[in-house]
């Protein structure tokens, strides 16, 4: 097998020995953002800029309130992630995966479809950032920085 190379046109910067990668509070099999410095900008939007450290901290905060996934893989149920805010969505998805859950992603955000999906017995929990749904609301868990 050949060594992996980045896609054409993709700029890859290697961290210098002086820089320290983020020590993840989340133990992914392959640490997410391992090559990013703690203060590296990884997300931005209406709520402001987010560093690698902030993302990992928020993922850990949400993962801490999720039930553990099924280590044997016999539970076929999924967590439904519904978030209008892209940062909230990323945090929810990473936290659910961190806890070992399967994740369902709705094909659209039509209220009737979301109600049907959330009532499905195959869905164990809904993680959301809206007033229209029940389940785990991300908004109180995430420290909104502006």
Order of alpha helices (4+ residues) and beta strands (2+ residues): beta-beta-alpha-beta-alpha-beta-alpha-beta-beta
